[in-house]
Amino acid sequence: MRSGGCLVYNLRLSTCALSTGADWSMMEFGGVKHSFTNPNAGDYGIDALAYSESADRESWRMLLWLLEDSFR
């Protein structure tokens, strides 16, 4: 049910963004848990938290691209 809830939320978000004519995009990292950019995420003992080196690296690359593109 968790992923179904996310799917409904993402559908609502995309419907809202499209209705405003906004230029937007959304990236999802499948199978990646919360706090994926925190190398110490696993230290909290919470199953929903885990570091992902590849998702961390990719999300950082995407943020740098967004900032570069936005401030040209």
C-alpha positions in Angstrom: 0.0 0.0 0.0 3.0 2.3 0.6 3.9 2.5 -3.0 0.3 2.9 -4.0 0.0 5.9 -1.7 3.1 7.4 -3.3 1.7 6.7 -6.8 -1.5 8.6 -5.9 0.5 11.5 -4.4 2.7 11.7 -7.5 -0.3 11.6 -9.8 -2.0 14.4 -7.9 1.2 16.5 -8.0 1.7 16.0 -11.7 -2.0 16.8 -12.4 -1.7 20.0 -10.4 1.6 21.0 -12.0 0.3 20.4 -15.5 -2.9 22.3 -14.9 -0.8 25.4 -14.0 1.3 25.1 -17.1 4.4 24.9 -15.0 7.7 23.6 -16.5 8.5 20.8 -14.1 10.0 17.4 -13.8 10.3 14.8 -11.0 12.9 12.1 -10.5 12.3 9.1 -8.4 14.9 6.6 -7.2 13.2 3.2 -7.1 14.1 1.1 -4.2 15.9 3.9 -2.4 14.9 4.6 1.2 14.6 8.0 3.0 17.8 9.8 4.0 19.7 8.3 1.1 22.1 11.2 1.0 23.2 10.7 4.7 26.1 8.2 5.0 25.1 7.6 8.6 21.4 6.9 7.9 21.7 3.3 8.9 23.0 4.2 12.4 19.5 5.3 13.6 18.1 1.8 13.6 15.1 2.7 11.5 14.4 0.3 8.6 13.0 3.1 6.4 16.4 4.9 6.4 19.4 3.8 4.4 22.3 5.5 2.6 22.6 4.9 -1.2 25.9 6.0 -2.6 24.6 5.8 -6.2 21.4 7.7 -5.5 23.4 10.3 -3.5 25.8 10.8 -6.3 23.1 10.9 -9.0 20.9 13.3 -7.0 23.8 15.6 -6.4 24.7 15.6 -10.1 21.1 16.5 -10.9 21.0 19.3 -8.4 24.2 20.8 -9.9 22.6 20.6 -13.4 19.4 22.3 -12.1 21.3 25.1 -10.5 23.5 25.6 -13.6 20.5 25.6 -15.9 18.5 27.9 -13.7 21.1 30.6 -13.3 22.5 31.0 -16.8 
